[in-house]
Amino acid sequence: MSAKKPTKINQLMTTQPSNVVFLSSWLVDNGYSGLLQTRYRKSGRLKSIGVGAMIKSGANIDYTGAVYALQKQKGKTIHPGDKTALSLLRKAHYPEFEPQEYYTSRR
C-alpha cells in the first residue's frame, strides 16, 4: 500500500487561507517556478489579478488578503489605519453595518 504524495498545487490550495493573495516572488521562493505558475493560471487553478499577484480561482478577495500577503509573504510591517482600523476594532464613531469595499488609487 503506497501513500499518494500530494501535488504542489493541492498542497498550496490546502495550506494557504482561501482569501489570500499570492505574490509571484513568494511562490518562486517556495518552489513554484514561473513556468509552473503559468501552467496553474492556464489550467484555471490560479487567477492573475495584476503583475506579480494571483489568487485562487473563485476566491473572494478583499483588502485583508492583500495585507496578509504583504505581512506574511513579504515580511512587511503594514497594517490598516485610520477609519478602517477603528472599524475593525468596532470603535468607529459611525459603525458600518455592511462590509465596505476598499480601494487604493494610483496618482
Long-range contacts (C-beta under 8 A, 24 or more apart in sequence): 8-32, 8-36, 9-40, 9-45, 13-45, 13-56, 16-56, 17-65, 17-68, 18-56, 18-59, 19-59, 19-60, 19-61, 19-62, 19-64, 19-65, 19-68, 20-55, 20-61, 20-65, 20-68, 20-69, 21-49, 21-53, 21-54, 21-55, 21-61, 21-65, 21-66, 21-68, 21-69, 22-46, 22-53, 22-54, 22-55, 22-69, 22-73, 23-52, 23-53, 23-69, 23-73, 23-74, 24-52, 24-53, 24-54, 25-52, 25-73, 25-74, 26-69, 26-73, 26-74, 27-54, 62-99, 62-101, 62-102, 63-102
